[in-house]
Amino acid sequence: MKAVVRLRDVTFTYPGAARPALAGLTVELLRGEVAVVAGPAGAGTSTFLLVAAGFAPRLTGGKLTGERELLAARAGIVFATPWTQLSGLCASVRDEVAFGPASLGLPRETVLTAAERAMRRAGAEHLAERDPAALSGGELQRVVVAAALAPAPDLLVLDDPAAELDPAGADELYALLPVLAATGVAVLVATPDLERAARAATRALVLDAGRIVADGETATTLDGTDVAEIARAAGCPVPLPLDVPGLVGRLAR
């Protein structure tokens, strides 16, 4: 698989910060993979996403050293706070989702087709005629996911993307990620919801104090989750199940 991002000894420091948020990162992100980024509060997971997608320091300020190759033609990003990602220029969800591909100068029919496909994938099709300003947090989360998908990014970066969704909506979102990866999109997601992420991701990166301390297959790298600890205590052999359905299935054998 081809790389969409390469970082070599990358260190990033926010403006006015006494120490770097990321320190000495060397990593490649690949097309067609779903990678989950985990770590304790303050580990630098959100900053890692911003740097990997090329948004820091361009939008945040600060200083980046080392080498960064951004090989993706387009990157999309979704935050945990969807109301901060609305354009503020559109009176309908359809127009909001179409805003990205329209800004690329694509033909009208191409733009509308892209918007419809993205809304369908994100489960936002039924919201097409609604005013984005009148939506609930969960509805908005679906809309900003659709808006990120509409320009057909090569790299999709998600920071706690299901924070406003109910459990069923969160399940749908995480189930979508491998589908996107199968089309060649590189998906990078930072989330505390490691159970759902474990179902979707094939790779896990663990950060601590701005450094990558583990990078490998999800089943072995995230074996410190609550479910994995229960499985370990129950005597399950490795690789340990990382989510509840996996644990139930293992114990039922």
C-alpha positions as CSV (number, residue, x, y, z in Angstrom):
1,M,0.0,0.0,0.0
2,K,1.2,3.5,-0.8
3,A,1.9,6.1,1.8
4,V,-0.3,9.2,2.1
5,V,1.7,10.8,4.9
6,R,5.3,10.4,5.9
7,L,6.7,11.9,9.1
8,R,10.4,11.7,9.9
9,D,11.6,12.9,13.3
10,V,8.8,15.5,13.4
11,T,8.4,17.7,16.5
12,F,5.6,20.2,16.8
13,T,5.3,23.0,19.4
14,Y,2.2,25.3,19.8
15,P,2.7,29.0,20.0
16,G,3.9,30.1,23.4
17,A,4.2,26.5,24.7
18,A,7.1,25.6,26.9
19,R,7.5,22.1,25.5
20,P,6.5,20.3,22.3
21,A,3.1,18.6,21.9
22,L,4.8,16.1,19.6
23,A,8.4,15.0,19.8
24,G,10.4,13.0,17.3
25,L,7.6,11.2,15.4
26,T,8.6,8.9,12.6
27,V,5.7,7.1,11.0
28,E,4.0,6.4,7.6
29,L,0.2,6.3,7.1
30,L,-1.0,4.1,4.3
31,R,-3.8,4.1,1.8
32,G,-6.5,1.6,2.5
33,E,-5.9,1.2,6.2
34,V,-7.9,2.3,9.2
35,A,-5.5,3.4,12.0
36,V,-6.7,4.3,15.5
37,V,-4.6,6.7,17.6
38,A,-4.9,6.2,21.4
39,G,-3.3,7.6,24.5
40,P,-4.0,9.3,27.8
41,A,-5.2,12.9,28.1
42,G,-2.5,15.2,26.9
43,A,-0.7,12.5,24.9
44,G,-0.9,14.5,21.7
45,T,-3.4,12.5,19.8
46,S,-5.4,15.4,18.5
47,T,-2.2,17.3,17.6
48,F,-1.0,14.2,15.7
49,L,-4.1,14.3,13.6
50,L,-3.7,18.0,12.8
51,V,0.0,17.5,11.8
52,A,-0.7,14.4,9.8
53,A,-3.4,16.1,7.8
54,G,-1.3,19.3,7.2
55,F,-3.5,21.6,9.3
56,A,-0.8,22.3,11.8
57,P,1.0,24.6,11.9
58,R,-0.8,26.1,8.9
59,L,-4.0,26.8,10.8
60,T,-2.8,26.6,14.4
61,G,0.5,28.5,14.3
62,G,3.5,27.1,16.1
63,K,6.7,25.5,14.9
64,L,7.2,22.1,13.1
65,T,10.6,20.6,12.6
66,G,11.7,17.4,10.9
67,E,10.4,16.2,7.6
68,R,6.7,15.9,6.6
69,E,5.6,14.5,3.2
70,L,1.9,15.1,2.5
71,L,1.2,12.8,-0.4
72,A,-2.6,12.9,-0.3
73,A,-4.3,15.1,-2.9
74,R,-7.0,16.0,-0.4
75,A,-7.5,15.6,3.3
76,G,-10.8,15.8,5.2
77,I,-11.1,16.3,9.0
78,V,-14.0,15.8,11.5
79,F,-13.9,17.1,15.0
80,A,-15.9,16.1,18.1
81,T,-17.6,19.6,18.0
82,P,-19.5,19.6,14.7
83,W,-21.0,23.0,15.2
84,T,-17.5,24.5,14.8
85,Q,-17.2,23.0,11.3
86,L,-20.2,24.5,9.6
87,S,-19.5,27.0,6.9
88,G,-22.2,29.4,8.1
89,L,-23.0,30.1,4.5
90,C,-25.6,27.4,3.7
91,A,-29.3,27.3,4.5
92,S,-29.7,23.5,3.8
93,V,-27.7,20.4,4.6
94,R,-27.5,19.6,1.0
95,D,-25.8,22.9,0.2
96,E,-23.5,22.5,3.3
97,V,-22.3,19.1,2.1
98,A,-21.9,20.3,-1.5
99,F,-19.9,23.3,-0.4
100,G,-16.6,21.4,-0.4
101,P,-16.7,19.8,-3.9
102,A,-18.2,23.1,-5.2
103,S,-15.2,25.0,-3.9
104,L,-13.0,22.7,-6.0
105,G,-14.7,24.1,-9.2
106,L,-16.3,20.8,-10.2
107,P,-19.3,20.7,-12.6
108,R,-22.7,21.2,-10.9
109,E,-23.9,17.6,-11.6
110,T,-20.6,16.2,-10.2
111,V,-21.0,18.3,-7.1
112,L,-24.6,17.2,-6.5
113,T,-23.8,13.5,-7.1
114,A,-20.9,13.8,-4.6
115,A,-23.1,15.4,-2.0
116,E,-25.8,12.8,-2.4
117,R,-23.4,10.0,-2.1
118,A,-21.7,11.5,1.0
119,M,-25.0,12.1,2.7
120,R,-26.1,8.6,2.1
121,R,-22.9,7.1,3.4
122,A,-23.0,9.3,6.6
123,G,-26.7,8.6,7.2
124,A,-27.6,12.2,6.6
125,E,-29.7,11.8,3.5
126,H,-33.0,12.4,5.4
127,L,-31.6,15.8,6.6
128,A,-30.9,17.2,3.1
129,E,-33.5,20.0,3.2
130,R,-33.0,20.9,6.9
131,D,-31.3,24.1,8.1
132,P,-27.9,23.0,9.6
133,A,-28.4,25.6,12.4
134,A,-31.6,23.8,13.6
135,L,-30.1,20.4,13.9
136,S,-29.2,18.4,17.1
137,G,-25.6,17.5,17.9
138,G,-26.0,14.0,16.6
139,E,-27.5,15.2,13.3
140,L,-24.8,17.8,12.9
141,Q,-22.2,15.1,13.5
142,R,-23.6,13.1,10.5
143,V,-23.6,16.3,8.4
144,V,-20.0,17.2,9.0
145,V,-18.9,13.6,8.3
146,A,-20.8,13.8,5.0
147,A,-19.2,17.2,4.3
148,A,-15.7,15.7,4.9
149,L,-16.5,12.8,2.6
150,A,-18.0,14.8,-0.3
151,P,-14.7,16.1,-1.8
152,A,-13.4,12.5,-2.0
153,P,-10.4,12.8,0.3
154,D,-7.5,10.5,0.1
155,L,-6.9,11.0,3.8
156,L,-9.8,11.2,6.3
157,V,-8.9,12.3,9.8
158,L,-11.4,11.9,12.6
159,D,-11.1,13.3,16.1
160,D,-13.6,11.5,18.4
161,P,-16.1,11.6,15.5
162,A,-19.0,9.9,17.4
163,A,-18.9,12.1,20.4
164,E,-22.4,13.5,19.6
165,L,-23.9,10.3,18.2
166,D,-26.1,7.8,20.0
167,P,-24.8,4.2,20.3
168,A,-26.5,3.0,17.1
169,G,-25.2,6.0,15.2
170,A,-21.7,5.4,16.6
171,D,-21.8,1.8,15.4
172,E,-22.9,2.9,11.9
173,L,-20.0,5.5,11.7
174,Y,-17.3,3.0,12.8
175,A,-18.7,0.4,10.4
176,L,-18.3,2.9,7.6
177,L,-14.6,3.3,8.1
178,P,-13.4,-0.1,6.7
179,V,-15.8,0.5,3.8
180,L,-14.0,3.8,3.0
181,A,-10.6,2.2,3.5
182,A,-11.5,-0.5,0.9
183,T,-11.8,2.3,-1.7
184,G,-8.2,3.4,-1.0
185,V,-8.9,6.1,1.6
186,A,-6.5,6.3,4.5
187,V,-8.5,6.7,7.7
188,L,-6.9,8.0,10.9
189,V,-9.1,8.2,14.0
190,A,-8.4,9.4,17.5
191,T,-11.0,8.3,20.1
192,P,-11.4,7.1,23.6
193,D,-14.0,4.6,22.3
194,L,-11.4,1.9,21.8
195,E,-14.0,-0.9,21.6
196,R,-15.7,0.4,18.5
197,A,-12.3,1.6,17.0
198,A,-10.9,-1.9,17.5
199,R,-13.7,-3.4,15.3
200,A,-12.9,-0.9,12.5
201,A,-9.1,-0.5,12.7
202,T,-6.4,-2.8,11.5
203,R,-3.6,-0.7,13.0
204,A,-3.2,1.1,16.3
205,L,-0.7,3.8,17.3
206,V,-0.4,4.6,21.0
207,L,1.0,8.0,22.0
208,D,2.3,9.2,25.4
209,A,3.8,12.6,26.1
210,G,3.9,13.4,22.4
211,R,5.8,10.3,21.4
212,I,4.7,7.1,19.7
213,V,5.2,4.3,22.2
214,A,3.5,1.5,20.3
215,D,2.5,0.9,16.7
216,G,1.2,-2.4,15.4
217,E,-1.8,-4.6,14.8
218,T,-4.9,-3.5,16.7
219,A,-5.4,-6.9,18.5
220,T,-2.0,-6.8,20.1
221,T,-1.4,-3.1,20.5
222,L,-4.7,-2.3,22.2
223,D,-4.6,-5.2,24.6
224,G,-4.9,-2.9,27.6
225,T,-8.6,-2.0,27.1
226,D,-11.1,-2.8,29.8
227,V,-12.6,-5.7,27.7
228,A,-9.1,-7.1,27.0
229,E,-8.3,-7.0,30.8
230,I,-11.6,-8.9,31.5
231,A,-10.7,-11.4,28.8
232,R,-7.2,-11.8,30.3
233,A,-8.6,-12.4,33.7
234,A,-11.0,-15.0,32.3
235,G,-8.0,-16.9,30.8
236,C,-8.7,-16.1,27.2
237,P,-5.7,-16.9,24.9
238,V,-4.1,-14.2,22.8
239,P,-5.0,-12.3,20.7
240,L,-7.4,-11.0,23.3
241,P,-10.9,-9.8,22.2
242,L,-11.1,-6.0,22.3
243,D,-14.9,-5.5,22.2
244,V,-17.9,-6.9,24.1
245,P,-19.2,-9.0,21.2
246,G,-15.8,-10.5,20.7
247,L,-15.5,-11.3,24.4
248,V,-19.0,-12.9,24.6
249,G,-18.2,-15.0,21.5
250,R,-14.9,-16.2,23.0
251,L,-16.4,-17.1,26.4
252,A,-19.2,-18.9,24.8
253,R,-16.9,-21.4,23.1
